[in-house]
């Protein structure tokens, strides 16, 4: 669901950089989003490759208690976030080039493909819900003037949208031109070609009696590429067979199909 950040990846400057992606996050816990300014993303901000703004939803309240929630119509447990507050916040934060993203377990799945799509936007606004969620009319109203996506990080429930936003923003930002020191890193990620990424190794050659596969030490780049592809197919077959079913026609060559057929025989399918 999320990729490990390589702390050695560095931000590189481009001589003709496009305008930076602007990301705004509206939340009742601004401090939760502090990691957005750390490590790789922090360096991207410093280099002008990314702009991030975090806003406290309570700044748009007008009562002494700064309330952002109320009881749900129709009864039931919990509280629902009020449309008045969210409406004013989005009116101020959003622009004519905004795409609004609302993390919710009831949303469409967040994928690498969607992250890549978001990386081509000019302005993303994330609305972090809490309690039983945001009054649905907020999304309906926003959809009158901008694209609105309700997006799920996975088939589980969190206490709020902030954790999902941290993951999604990092997934999007690392795809921006110049953010990764080596752009090939993004091209070879899990899911980039519809498959999981295979295993990785570094020095020493032998560690606790476990050796690096000999093919990786062979210097034969064609064999190495084939081995990595086979490992990617095998890992996807065993861990995420659903991804194989969604591969577009023509994405597997003859050797790929032979590898998968062998894996099916070994699994007794």
GROMACS elastic network, one bead per residue, 0.5 to 0.9 nm:
[ bonds ]
;  ai    aj funct       b0    kb
    1   110     6  0.88504   500
    1   111     6  0.81850   500
    1   153     6  0.78172   500
    1   154     6  0.80148   500
    1   167     6  0.87309   500
    2   167     6  0.68552   500
    2   168     6  0.87062   500
    2   170     6  0.89407   500
    2   171     6  0.74542   500
    3   171     6  0.79183   500
    3   189     6  0.79949   500
    3   190     6  0.79654   500
    5     8     6  0.86298   500
    5     9     6  0.80144   500
    5    40     6  0.81007   500
    6     9     6  0.54928   500
    6    10     6  0.89185   500
    6    40     6  0.87672   500
    7    10     6  0.77351   500
    7    39     6  0.74206   500
    7    40     6  0.73740   500
    8   181     6  0.85950   500
    9    40     6  0.74796   500
    9   179     6  0.85429   500
    9   180     6  0.58272   500
    9   181     6  0.52834   500
    9   182     6  0.71803   500
   10    40     6  0.69486   500
   10    43     6  0.78544   500
   10    44     6  0.87815   500
   10   178     6  0.88962   500
   10   179     6  0.71492   500
   10   180     6  0.58478   500
   10   182     6  0.81227   500
   11    40     6  0.72576   500
   11    41     6  0.89316   500
   11    43     6  0.63704   500
   11    44     6  0.60713   500
   11    47     6  0.75698   500
   11    49     6  0.88491   500
   11   178     6  0.60645   500
   11   180     6  0.55820   500
   11   181     6  0.53404   500
   12    44     6  0.85876   500
   12    47     6  0.82327   500
   12   177     6  0.88455   500
   12   178     6  0.50700   500
   12   179     6  0.63677   500
   12   180     6  0.70240   500
   12   181     6  0.55665   500
   12   182     6  0.87431   500
   13    16     6  0.87987   500
   13    17     6  0.77043   500
   13    47     6  0.71768   500
   13    48     6  0.89715   500
   13    49     6  0.83466   500
   13   178     6  0.59133   500
   13   179     6  0.82655   500
   14    17     6  0.52364   500
   14    18     6  0.89107   500
   14   177     6  0.81197   500
   14   178     6  0.63778   500
   17    20     6  0.79665   500
   17    49     6  0.77725   500
   17   177     6  0.77269   500
   17   178     6  0.80894   500
   18    21     6  0.86823   500
   18    49     6  0.82703   500
   18   177     6  0.83135   500
   19    22     6  0.88941   500
   19    48     6  0.86846   500
   19    49     6  0.76455   500
   19    50     6  0.86346   500
   19   122     6  0.79518   500
   20    48     6  0.65284   500
   20    51     6  0.64573   500
   20   122     6  0.75275   500
   20   176     6  0.87502   500
   21    49     6  0.71161   500
   21    50     6  0.52040   500
   21    51     6  0.61685   500
   21    52     6  0.84671   500
   21   119     6  0.76016   500
   21   120     6  0.81320   500
   21   121     6  0.69501   500
   21   122     6  0.51377   500
   21   123     6  0.59927   500
   21   124     6  0.78224   500
   21   173     6  0.83804   500
   21   176     6  0.81758   500
   22    50     6  0.62554   500
   22    52     6  0.59846   500
   22    53     6  0.79432   500
   22   121     6  0.86838   500
   22   122     6  0.62546   500
   22   124     6  0.63325   500
   22   125     6  0.83920   500
   23    50     6  0.78048   500
   23    51     6  0.60703   500
   23    53     6  0.62980   500
   23    54     6  0.85157   500
   23   122     6  0.85467   500
   23   123     6  0.58248   500
   23   125     6  0.57837   500
   23   126     6  0.76893   500
   23   169     6  0.81637   500
   24    51     6  0.82739   500
   24    52     6  0.56803   500
   24    54     6  0.57300   500
   24    55     6  0.74241   500
   24    93     6  0.74296   500
   24    94     6  0.85192   500
   24   123     6  0.78586   500
   24   124     6  0.63397   500
   24   126     6  0.62686   500
   24   127     6  0.86932   500
   25    30     6  0.84648   500
   25    33     6  0.83834   500
   25    52     6  0.78454   500
   25    53     6  0.62719   500
   25    55     6  0.60662   500
   25    56     6  0.86389   500
   25   124     6  0.84338   500
   25   125     6  0.57147   500
   25   127     6  0.61441   500
   25   128     6  0.73250   500
   25   162     6  0.88519   500
   25   165     6  0.81245   500
   26    29     6  0.87088   500
   26    30     6  0.78270   500
   26    53     6  0.86005   500
   26    54     6  0.60762   500
   26    56     6  0.59988   500
   26    57     6  0.58108   500
   26    86     6  0.88814   500
   26    89     6  0.77823   500
   26    90     6  0.84379   500
   26    93     6  0.85575   500
   26   125     6  0.76047   500
   26   126     6  0.62651   500
   26   127     6  0.51523   500
   26   128     6  0.60714   500
   26   129     6  0.89559   500
   27    30     6  0.59113   500
   27    32     6  0.87643   500
   27    33     6  0.88547   500
   27    54     6  0.75807   500
   27    55     6  0.63058   500
   27    56     6  0.53690   500
   27    57     6  0.53560   500
   27    58     6  0.83030   500
   27   126     6  0.85758   500
   27   127     6  0.66590   500
   27   128     6  0.51451   500
   27   129     6  0.73381   500
   27   130     6  0.87339   500
   27   161     6  0.83299   500
   27   162     6  0.74787   500
   28    31     6  0.89646   500
   28    55     6  0.81052   500
   28    56     6  0.52840   500
   28    57     6  0.52532   500
   28    58     6  0.63710   500
   28    68     6  0.85849   500
   28   128     6  0.78801   500
   28   129     6  0.86047   500
   28   130     6  0.84088   500
   29    32     6  0.55803   500
   29    33     6  0.77031   500
   29    55     6  0.88275   500
   29    56     6  0.68106   500
   29    57     6  0.84475   500
   29   162     6  0.81194   500
   30    33     6  0.56700   500
   30    34     6  0.74179   500
   30    54     6  0.61847   500
   30    55     6  0.64419   500
   30    56     6  0.58357   500
   30    57     6  0.87941   500
   31    34     6  0.54881   500
   31    35     6  0.87984   500
   31    54     6  0.88757   500
   32    35     6  0.75581   500
   32   162     6  0.67733   500
   32   163     6  0.81846   500
   32   166     6  0.89670   500
   33    36     6  0.57512   500
   33    37     6  0.81519   500
   33    54     6  0.73082   500
   33   162     6  0.69928   500
   33   163     6  0.84521   500
   33   165     6  0.83884   500
   33   166     6  0.69489   500
   34    37     6  0.58883   500
   34    38     6  0.74083   500
   34    54     6  0.88392   500
   35    38     6  0.50820   500
   35    39     6  0.81111   500
   35    41     6  0.85354   500
   35    42     6  0.84630   500
   35   166     6  0.76573   500
   36    39     6  0.83126   500
   36    40     6  0.89213   500
   36    41     6  0.61411   500
   36    42     6  0.67596   500
   36    52     6  0.78818   500
   36   166     6  0.68047   500
   36   169     6  0.79231   500
   36   170     6  0.78009   500
   37    40     6  0.82756   500
   37    41     6  0.58253   500
   37    43     6  0.79201   500
   37    44     6  0.89026   500
   37    45     6  0.74694   500
   37    52     6  0.82046   500
   38    41     6  0.59319   500
   38    43     6  0.75108   500
   39    42     6  0.52893   500
   39    43     6  0.63524   500
   39    44     6  0.87739   500
   40    43     6  0.52629   500
   40    44     6  0.62913   500
   40    45     6  0.87922   500
   40   170     6  0.87746   500
   40   174     6  0.80899   500
   40   179     6  0.75983   500
   40   180     6  0.81657   500
   41    45     6  0.62303   500
   41    46     6  0.86532   500
   41    50     6  0.78388   500
   41   170     6  0.72347   500
   41   173     6  0.71386   500
   41   174     6  0.78391   500
   41   179     6  0.79578   500
   42    45     6  0.51247   500
   42    46     6  0.62835   500
   42    47     6  0.87567   500
   42    50     6  0.88579   500
   43    47     6  0.62457   500
   43    48     6  0.87058   500
   43    49     6  0.87342   500
   43   179     6  0.83035   500
   44    47     6  0.51753   500
   44    48     6  0.63308   500
   44    49     6  0.52012   500
   44    50     6  0.57702   500
   44    51     6  0.84889   500
   44   173     6  0.84571   500
   44   178     6  0.82191   500
   44   179     6  0.58658   500
   44   180     6  0.89525   500
   45    48     6  0.51648   500
   45    49     6  0.58091   500
   45    51     6  0.58347   500
   45    52     6  0.75623   500
   46    49     6  0.76775   500
   46    50     6  0.81775   500
   47    50     6  0.78379   500
   48    51     6  0.70867   500
   49   176     6  0.77180   500
   49   177     6  0.79533   500
   49   178     6  0.73012   500
   49   179     6  0.70475   500
   50   173     6  0.75254   500
   50   176     6  0.83602   500
   50   179     6  0.87320   500
   55    58     6  0.87521   500
   55    59     6  0.79883   500
   55    89     6  0.87640   500
   55    93     6  0.86940   500
   56    59     6  0.56949   500
   56    60     6  0.81263   500
   57    60     6  0.59256   500
   57    61     6  0.76087   500
   57    68     6  0.78029   500
   57    85     6  0.72908   500
   57    86     6  0.72689   500
   57    89     6  0.66885   500
   58    61     6  0.52234   500
   58    62     6  0.86523   500
   58    66     6  0.58106   500
   58    67     6  0.73197   500
   58    68     6  0.68030   500
   58    85     6  0.77688   500
   59    62     6  0.83297   500
   59    66     6  0.80166   500
   59    85     6  0.88343   500
   59    89     6  0.82277   500
   60    66     6  0.83583   500
   60    84     6  0.88253   500
   60    85     6  0.56859   500
   60    86     6  0.78408   500
   60    88     6  0.64586   500
   60    89     6  0.60548   500
   61    64     6  0.85048   500
   61    65     6  0.85789   500
   61    66     6  0.52412   500
   61    67     6  0.66999   500
   61    68     6  0.70801   500
   61    84     6  0.85079   500
   61    85     6  0.59002   500
   61    88     6  0.88719   500
   62    65     6  0.84731   500
   62    66     6  0.65224   500
   62    67     6  0.83943   500
   62    85     6  0.86855   500
   63    66     6  0.52527   500
   63    67     6  0.69267   500
   64    67     6  0.80589   500
   67    70     6  0.80741   500
   67    82     6  0.85720   500
   67    85     6  0.88441   500
   68    80     6  0.84296   500
   68    81     6  0.56242   500
   68    82     6  0.56367   500
   68    83     6  0.86846   500
   68    84     6  0.87192   500
   68    85     6  0.65273   500
   68    86     6  0.83656   500
   69    79     6  0.59605   500
   69    80     6  0.52677   500
   69    82     6  0.50389   500
   69    83     6  0.88218   500
   69   131     6  0.81897   500
   69   134     6  0.86897   500
   70    78     6  0.88550   500
   70    79     6  0.54128   500
   70    80     6  0.55115   500
   70    81     6  0.64298   500
   70    82     6  0.63237   500
   71    75     6  0.75002   500
   71    76     6  0.84648   500
   71    77     6  0.84826   500
   71    78     6  0.71477   500
   71    80     6  0.61623   500
   71    81     6  0.88090   500
   72    75     6  0.56393   500
   72    76     6  0.67906   500
   72    77     6  0.79988   500
   72    78     6  0.75549   500
   72    79     6  0.59412   500
   72    80     6  0.57473   500
   72   132     6  0.86586   500
   72   135     6  0.88654   500
   73    76     6  0.81809   500
   76    79     6  0.86627   500
   77   132     6  0.81989   500
   78   131     6  0.62672   500
   78   132     6  0.59050   500
   79   130     6  0.87294   500
   79   131     6  0.56476   500
   79   132     6  0.56378   500
   79   133     6  0.79101   500
   80   130     6  0.79191   500
   80   131     6  0.61983   500
   80   132     6  0.51933   500
   80   133     6  0.55604   500
   80   134     6  0.58223   500
   80   135     6  0.62172   500
   81    85     6  0.82484   500
   81    86     6  0.79390   500
   81   129     6  0.73114   500
   81   130     6  0.71625   500
   81   131     6  0.72741   500
   81   132     6  0.75356   500
   81   133     6  0.60760   500
   81   135     6  0.58355   500
   82    85     6  0.59332   500
   82    86     6  0.66942   500
   82    87     6  0.87117   500
   82   134     6  0.67951   500
   82   135     6  0.60742   500
   82   138     6  0.86541   500
   83    86     6  0.51645   500
   83    87     6  0.57038   500
   83    88     6  0.85370   500
   83   134     6  0.72748   500
   83   135     6  0.56550   500
   83   136     6  0.81207   500
   83   137     6  0.68242   500
   83   138     6  0.55799   500
   84    87     6  0.51418   500
   84    88     6  0.63841   500
   84    89     6  0.86970   500
   84   138     6  0.84167   500
   85    88     6  0.54413   500
   85    89     6  0.62623   500
   85    90     6  0.87328   500
   86    89     6  0.50296   500
   86    90     6  0.60702   500
   86    91     6  0.84112   500
   86   127     6  0.85620   500
   86   134     6  0.82424   500
   86   135     6  0.88609   500
   86   138     6  0.67589   500
   87    90     6  0.53654   500
   87    91     6  0.60812   500
   87    92     6  0.87499   500
   87   138     6  0.62776   500
   87   141     6  0.81589   500
   87   142     6  0.81592   500
   88    91     6  0.50329   500
   88    92     6  0.63681   500
   88    93     6  0.87075   500
   89    92     6  0.53445   500
   89    93     6  0.61264   500
   89    94     6  0.83228   500
   90    93     6  0.50332   500
   90    94     6  0.54132   500
   90    95     6  0.88968   500
   90   125     6  0.85092   500
   90   127     6  0.86189   500
   90   138     6  0.89799   500
   90   142     6  0.79390   500
   91    94     6  0.58635   500
   91    95     6  0.80846   500
   91   142     6  0.87568   500
   92    95     6  0.80251   500
   93   125     6  0.77789   500
   94    97     6  0.78720   500
   94    98     6  0.57393   500
   94    99     6  0.83071   500
   94   100     6  0.81022   500
   94   123     6  0.82802   500
   94   124     6  0.85443   500
   94   125     6  0.69488   500
   94   146     6  0.88507   500
   95    98     6  0.53207   500
   95    99     6  0.89147   500
   95   123     6  0.79209   500
   95   146     6  0.87083   500
   96   145     6  0.77991   500
   96   146     6  0.73699   500
   97   121     6  0.82384   500
   97   122     6  0.65240   500
   97   123     6  0.60647   500
   97   124     6  0.85754   500
   97   146     6  0.75718   500
   98   121     6  0.81034   500
   98   122     6  0.71521   500
   98   124     6  0.56639   500
   98   125     6  0.67084   500
   98   146     6  0.62681   500
   98   147     6  0.74028   500
   99   118     6  0.85617   500
   99   121     6  0.75400   500
   99   122     6  0.83552   500
   99   123     6  0.62687   500
   99   124     6  0.50344   500
   99   125     6  0.62558   500
   99   126     6  0.86781   500
   99   146     6  0.60540   500
   99   147     6  0.50907   500
   99   148     6  0.60570   500
   99   149     6  0.77701   500
  100   123     6  0.86036   500
  100   124     6  0.60002   500
  100   126     6  0.60341   500
  100   127     6  0.74054   500
  100   139     6  0.86241   500
  100   142     6  0.79353   500
  100   143     6  0.85963   500
  100   146     6  0.71417   500
  100   147     6  0.62291   500
  100   149     6  0.62188   500
  100   150     6  0.84619   500
  101   124     6  0.71381   500
  101   125     6  0.60392   500
  101   127     6  0.63424   500
  101   128     6  0.88836   500
  101   147     6  0.85682   500
  101   148     6  0.59301   500
  101   150     6  0.58967   500
  101   151     6  0.68363   500
  102   107     6  0.81824   500
  102   125     6  0.84515   500
  102   126     6  0.58111   500
  102   127     6  0.50500   500
  102   128     6  0.65284   500
  102   129     6  0.75076   500
  102   139     6  0.83130   500
  102   148     6  0.76509   500
  102   149     6  0.61645   500
  102   151     6  0.60467   500
  102   152     6  0.85642   500
  102   161     6  0.78323   500
  102   165     6  0.89526   500
  103   106     6  0.85336   500
  103   107     6  0.70965   500
  103   126     6  0.75911   500
  103   127     6  0.71384   500
  103   128     6  0.65206   500
  103   129     6  0.72423   500
  103   149     6  0.83666   500
  103   150     6  0.58207   500
  103   152     6  0.56896   500
  103   153     6  0.74020   500
  103   160     6  0.84128   500
  103   161     6  0.53956   500
  103   162     6  0.83450   500
  103   164     6  0.65229   500
  103   165     6  0.71776   500
  104   107     6  0.53742   500
  104   108     6  0.86349   500
  104   128     6  0.87044   500
  104   129     6  0.76460   500
  104   133     6  0.76879   500
  104   150     6  0.62245   500
  104   151     6  0.57455   500
  104   152     6  0.51724   500
  104   153     6  0.78199   500
  104   157     6  0.83050   500
  104   158     6  0.88936   500
  104   160     6  0.84788   500
  104   161     6  0.69728   500
  104   164     6  0.87326   500
  105   108     6  0.82732   500
  105   109     6  0.87102   500
  105   150     6  0.86473   500
  105   151     6  0.72723   500
  105   153     6  0.71547   500
  105   154     6  0.69680   500
  105   155     6  0.67174   500
  105   156     6  0.67419   500
  105   157     6  0.61416   500
  105   158     6  0.82888   500
  106   150     6  0.74428   500
  106   151     6  0.74189   500
  106   152     6  0.64905   500
  106   155     6  0.89874   500
  107   110     6  0.85693   500
  107   149     6  0.77181   500
  107   153     6  0.84854   500
  108   149     6  0.78912   500
  108   150     6  0.63326   500
  108   152     6  0.55620   500
  108   153     6  0.85568   500
  109   114     6  0.87415   500
  109   150     6  0.89567   500
  109   151     6  0.58398   500
  109   153     6  0.61621   500
  109   154     6  0.65369   500
  109   155     6  0.86858   500
  110   113     6  0.82149   500
  110   114     6  0.62101   500
  110   115     6  0.73732   500
  110   151     6  0.59497   500
  110   152     6  0.57534   500
  110   153     6  0.54672   500
  110   154     6  0.75554   500
  110   168     6  0.78609   500
  111   114     6  0.51186   500
  111   115     6  0.62549   500
  111   116     6  0.86834   500
  111   153     6  0.83588   500
  111   191     6  0.81200   500
  112   116     6  0.62137   500
  112   117     6  0.86023   500
  112   171     6  0.75627   500
  112   172     6  0.84979   500
  112   190     6  0.82950   500
  112   191     6  0.60791   500
  112   192     6  0.67392   500
  112   194     6  0.89619   500
  113   116     6  0.51513   500
  113   117     6  0.62871   500
  113   118     6  0.87493   500
  113   191     6  0.78529   500
  113   192     6  0.74656   500
  114   118     6  0.61613   500
  114   119     6  0.85739   500
  114   172     6  0.85972   500
  115   118     6  0.51036   500
  115   119     6  0.62130   500
  115   168     6  0.71756   500
  115   169     6  0.84407   500
  115   171     6  0.60846   500
  115   173     6  0.85822   500
  115   175     6  0.79895   500
  116   119     6  0.50386   500
  116   120     6  0.69325   500
  116   171     6  0.83595   500
  116   172     6  0.63869   500
  116   175     6  0.66521   500
  116   176     6  0.87160   500
  117   120     6  0.56496   500
  117   121     6  0.72795   500
  117   172     6  0.84562   500
  118   121     6  0.53260   500
  118   122     6  0.86377   500
  118   123     6  0.89913   500
  118   124     6  0.76881   500
  118   172     6  0.64048   500
  119   122     6  0.81650   500
  119   171     6  0.89406   500
  119   172     6  0.53121   500
  119   173     6  0.67299   500
  119   174     6  0.86904   500
  119   175     6  0.63516   500
  119   176     6  0.60736   500
  120   176     6  0.80270   500
  121   124     6  0.69862   500
  126   161     6  0.87690   500
  126   165     6  0.70088   500
  127   134     6  0.89392   500
  127   161     6  0.76075   500
  127   162     6  0.88462   500
  127   165     6  0.87483   500
  128   133     6  0.87675   500
  128   134     6  0.86686   500
  128   160     6  0.65588   500
  128   162     6  0.58379   500
  128   164     6  0.87267   500
  128   165     6  0.76360   500
  129   132     6  0.79764   500
  129   133     6  0.51179   500
  129   134     6  0.57265   500
  129   159     6  0.87838   500
  129   160     6  0.56480   500
  129   161     6  0.54102   500
  129   162     6  0.81207   500
  130   133     6  0.53143   500
  130   134     6  0.73710   500
  130   159     6  0.64481   500
  130   161     6  0.68307   500
  131   134     6  0.82828   500
  131   159     6  0.71082   500
  131   160     6  0.72481   500
  132   135     6  0.89619   500
  133   136     6  0.84032   500
  133   160     6  0.83504   500
  134   137     6  0.83178   500
  134   138     6  0.71462   500
  134   139     6  0.83785   500
  135   138     6  0.58726   500
  135   139     6  0.78866   500
  136   139     6  0.56149   500
  136   140     6  0.65030   500
  136   141     6  0.87856   500
  137   141     6  0.58526   500
  137   142     6  0.83572   500
  138   141     6  0.52593   500
  138   142     6  0.61690   500
  138   143     6  0.85983   500
  139   142     6  0.50813   500
  139   143     6  0.60416   500
  139   144     6  0.89036   500
  139   148     6  0.68076   500
  139   149     6  0.86623   500
  139   150     6  0.85301   500
  140   143     6  0.51933   500
  140   144     6  0.69281   500
  140   148     6  0.85010   500
  141   144     6  0.55543   500
  141   145     6  0.78191   500
  142   145     6  0.58114   500
  142   146     6  0.61325   500
  142   147     6  0.78469   500
  142   148     6  0.69867   500
  143   146     6  0.51717   500
  143   147     6  0.57719   500
  143   148     6  0.56082   500
  144   147     6  0.82675   500
  152   155     6  0.75579   500
  152   156     6  0.87724   500
  152   164     6  0.79511   500
  153   156     6  0.80340   500
  153   164     6  0.60335   500
  153   165     6  0.89564   500
  153   167     6  0.83298   500
  153   168     6  0.80975   500
  154   157     6  0.81179   500
  157   160     6  0.84358   500
  158   161     6  0.72208   500
  158   163     6  0.78722   500
  158   164     6  0.84419   500
  159   162     6  0.87242   500
  159   163     6  0.89027   500
  160   163     6  0.71372   500
  160   164     6  0.81108   500
  161   164     6  0.53464   500
  161   165     6  0.62018   500
  161   166     6  0.88591   500
  162   165     6  0.50170   500
  162   166     6  0.63038   500
  162   167     6  0.88058   500
  163   166     6  0.52093   500
  163   167     6  0.65175   500
  163   168     6  0.87574   500
  164   167     6  0.52406   500
  164   168     6  0.61239   500
  164   169     6  0.85334   500
  165   168     6  0.50403   500
  165   169     6  0.58298   500
  165   170     6  0.83582   500
  166   169     6  0.54347   500
  166   170     6  0.62765   500
  166   171     6  0.86553   500
  167   170     6  0.53831   500
  167   171     6  0.61961   500
  167   172     6  0.87238   500
  168   171     6  0.50255   500
  168   172     6  0.61411   500
  168   173     6  0.84892   500
  169   172     6  0.51280   500
  169   173     6  0.58646   500
  169   174     6  0.85255   500
  170   173     6  0.51257   500
  170   174     6  0.61103   500
  170   175     6  0.87819   500
  171   174     6  0.58565   500
  171   175     6  0.71060   500
  172   175     6  0.55823   500
  172   176     6  0.71464   500
  173   176     6  0.53935   500
  173   177     6  0.89417   500
  173   179     6  0.72481   500
  174   177     6  0.81719   500
  174   178     6  0.86472   500
  174   179     6  0.56821   500
  174   180     6  0.61723   500
  174   186     6  0.74837   500
  175   178     6  0.84809   500
  175   179     6  0.70680   500
  175   180     6  0.75753   500
  175   183     6  0.82058   500
  175   186     6  0.64325   500
  175   187     6  0.89697   500
  176   179     6  0.57266   500
  176   180     6  0.79159   500
  177   180     6  0.75248   500
  177   183     6  0.77645   500
  178   181     6  0.66954   500
  178   182     6  0.84422   500
  178   183     6  0.75850   500
  179   182     6  0.86469   500
  179   183     6  0.82045   500
  180   183     6  0.56924   500
  180   184     6  0.87069   500
  180   185     6  0.74818   500
  180   186     6  0.77791   500
  181   184     6  0.89819   500
  181   185     6  0.85223   500
  182   185     6  0.57433   500
  182   186     6  0.79756   500
  183   186     6  0.56489   500
  183   187     6  0.67841   500
  184   188     6  0.61781   500
  184   189     6  0.86309   500
  185   188     6  0.54530   500
  185   189     6  0.63331   500
  186   189     6  0.52848   500
  186   190     6  0.88112   500
  186   192     6  0.76887   500
  187   190     6  0.88364   500
  187   192     6  0.61773   500
  187   193     6  0.82934   500
  188   191     6  0.84243   500
  188   192     6  0.63234   500
  188   193     6  0.78219   500
  188   197     6  0.72933   500
  189   192     6  0.55175   500
  189   193     6  0.81918   500
  189   195     6  0.88975   500
  189   196     6  0.77467   500
  189   197     6  0.60543   500
  190   193     6  0.74564   500
  190   194     6  0.74850   500
  190   195     6  0.60026   500
  190   198     6  0.80447   500
  190   232     6  0.86538   500
  191   196     6  0.55355   500
  191   197     6  0.73150   500
  191   243     6  0.86723   500
  192   195     6  0.70194   500
  192   196     6  0.82920   500
  192   197     6  0.87092   500
  193   196     6  0.82950   500
  193   247     6  0.86472   500
  193   251     6  0.85283   500
  194   243     6  0.65427   500
  194   244     6  0.76066   500
  194   246     6  0.79367   500
  194   247     6  0.62656   500
  194   248     6  0.87225   500
  194   251     6  0.89896   500
  195   198     6  0.89355   500
  195   232     6  0.63934   500
  195   233     6  0.67779   500
  195   235     6  0.83870   500
  195   236     6  0.59182   500
  195   240     6  0.84870   500
  195   243     6  0.66919   500
  195   244     6  0.73728   500
  195   247     6  0.84575   500
  196   232     6  0.56439   500
  196   233     6  0.74731   500
  196   234     6  0.89690   500
  196   235     6  0.64961   500
  196   236     6  0.53222   500
  196   239     6  0.86018   500
  196   240     6  0.78826   500
  196   243     6  0.85850   500
  197   200     6  0.88480   500
  197   228     6  0.83047   500
  197   229     6  0.85391   500
  197   231     6  0.79676   500
  197   232     6  0.52409   500
  197   233     6  0.85826   500
  197   235     6  0.76959   500
  197   236     6  0.81579   500
  198   228     6  0.61412   500
  198   229     6  0.75359   500
  198   230     6  0.82919   500
  198   231     6  0.51687   500
  198   233     6  0.80508   500
  198   234     6  0.83110   500
  198   235     6  0.65587   500
  198   236     6  0.86632   500
  199   228     6  0.79886   500
  199   231     6  0.72972   500
  199   232     6  0.79734   500
  199   235     6  0.86883   500
  201   204     6  0.89020   500
  201   205     6  0.87260   500
  201   212     6  0.65579   500
  201   213     6  0.86339   500
  201   216     6  0.86765   500
  202   205     6  0.73499   500
  202   212     6  0.78732   500
  203   206     6  0.77666   500
  203   207     6  0.84429   500
  203   212     6  0.84351   500
  204   207     6  0.62216   500
  204   211     6  0.85254   500
  204   212     6  0.82709   500
  205   210     6  0.83518   500
  205   211     6  0.58064   500
  205   212     6  0.55235   500
  205   213     6  0.88903   500
  205   217     6  0.88229   500
  206   209     6  0.60100   500
  206   210     6  0.54110   500
  206   212     6  0.64053   500
  207   210     6  0.51555   500
  207   211     6  0.64312   500
  207   212     6  0.85035   500
  208   211     6  0.83526   500
  211   214     6  0.79947   500
  212   215     6  0.85025   500
  212   216     6  0.72149   500
  212   217     6  0.78017   500
  213   216     6  0.57979   500
  213   217     6  0.72948   500
  214   217     6  0.52309   500
  214   218     6  0.63570   500
  215   218     6  0.50303   500
  215   219     6  0.77741   500
  215   220     6  0.76725   500
  215   223     6  0.70105   500
  215   224     6  0.61184   500
  215   227     6  0.75484   500
  216   219     6  0.69849   500
  216   220     6  0.80966   500
  216   221     6  0.85583   500
  216   223     6  0.84839   500
  216   224     6  0.58873   500
  216   227     6  0.84647   500
  217   220     6  0.82411   500
  217   224     6  0.87640   500
  218   221     6  0.81462   500
  218   223     6  0.83953   500
  218   224     6  0.79840   500
  219   222     6  0.89590   500
  219   223     6  0.85698   500
  219   224     6  0.78426   500
  220   223     6  0.54585   500
  220   224     6  0.61835   500
  220   225     6  0.87135   500
  221   225     6  0.59908   500
  221   226     6  0.84910   500
  222   225     6  0.51900   500
  222   226     6  0.62464   500
  222   227     6  0.86185   500
  223   226     6  0.50760   500
  223   227     6  0.60391   500
  223   228     6  0.85419   500
  224   227     6  0.50639   500
  224   228     6  0.61157   500
  224   229     6  0.85400   500
  225   228     6  0.51791   500
  225   229     6  0.61832   500
  225   230     6  0.86528   500
  226   229     6  0.50552   500
  226   230     6  0.61422   500
  226   231     6  0.85880   500
  227   230     6  0.50540   500
  227   231     6  0.61131   500
  227   232     6  0.85129   500
  228   231     6  0.50538   500
  228   232     6  0.60806   500
  228   233     6  0.86123   500
  229   232     6  0.50174   500
  229   233     6  0.62284   500
  229   234     6  0.86374   500
  229   256     6  0.81557   500
  230   233     6  0.50895   500
  230   234     6  0.61422   500
  230   235     6  0.85793   500
  230   255     6  0.89274   500
  230   256     6  0.72673   500
  230   259     6  0.69332   500
  230   260     6  0.89006   500
  231   234     6  0.50251   500
  231   235     6  0.60114   500
  231   236     6  0.84437   500
  232   235     6  0.52349   500
  232   236     6  0.61182   500
  232   237     6  0.84857   500
  233   236     6  0.51991   500
  233   237     6  0.60129   500
  233   238     6  0.86897   500
  233   244     6  0.85619   500
  233   256     6  0.75067   500
  233   259     6  0.76466   500
  233   260     6  0.71613   500
  234   237     6  0.50005   500
  234   238     6  0.62200   500
  234   239     6  0.84690   500
  234   259     6  0.79469   500
  234   260     6  0.74337   500
  234   263     6  0.72112   500
  235   238     6  0.53159   500
  235   239     6  0.58673   500
  235   240     6  0.76242   500
  235   241     6  0.89726   500
  236   239     6  0.52472   500
  236   241     6  0.58748   500
  236   242     6  0.84933   500
  236   243     6  0.71106   500
  236   244     6  0.72149   500
  237   240     6  0.59036   500
  237   242     6  0.83397   500
  237   243     6  0.82937   500
  237   244     6  0.71108   500
  237   260     6  0.75278   500
  237   263     6  0.76998   500
  237   264     6  0.86305   500
  238   241     6  0.63951   500
  238   263     6  0.88079   500
  239   242     6  0.88279   500
  240   243     6  0.57084   500
  240   244     6  0.75329   500
  241   244     6  0.53374   500
  241   245     6  0.68700   500
  242   245     6  0.52594   500
  242   246     6  0.67194   500
  243   246     6  0.51995   500
  243   247     6  0.65467   500
  244   247     6  0.53653   500
  245   248     6  0.85896   500
  247   250     6  0.84865   500
  247   251     6  0.66349   500
  247   252     6  0.82834   500
  248   251     6  0.58371   500
  248   252     6  0.86108   500
  249   252     6  0.76070   500
  250   253     6  0.71367   500
  252   255     6  0.79087   500
  252   256     6  0.54791   500
  252   257     6  0.64084   500
  253   256     6  0.51914   500
  253   257     6  0.63846   500
  253   258     6  0.87768   500
  254   257     6  0.52099   500
  254   258     6  0.62928   500
  254   259     6  0.87454   500
  255   258     6  0.50116   500
  255   259     6  0.62043   500
  255   260     6  0.86993   500
  256   259     6  0.51262   500
  256   260     6  0.63122   500
  256   261     6  0.86341   500
  257   260     6  0.51364   500
  257   261     6  0.60872   500
  257   262     6  0.86069   500
  258   261     6  0.50482   500
  258   262     6  0.61895   500
  258   263     6  0.86238   500
  259   262     6  0.51925   500
  259   263     6  0.62672   500
  259   264     6  0.87315   500
  260   264     6  0.61704   500
  260   265     6  0.86644   500
  261   264     6  0.50829   500
  261   265     6  0.63046   500
  261   266     6  0.86869   500
  262   265     6  0.51228   500
  262   266     6  0.62127   500
  262   267     6  0.85945   500
  263   266     6  0.50848   500
  263   267     6  0.61284   500
  263   268     6  0.85743   500
  263   269     6  0.87135   500
  264   267     6  0.50184   500
  264   268     6  0.60948   500
  264   269     6  0.51447   500
  265   269     6  0.59545   500
  266   269     6  0.77409   500
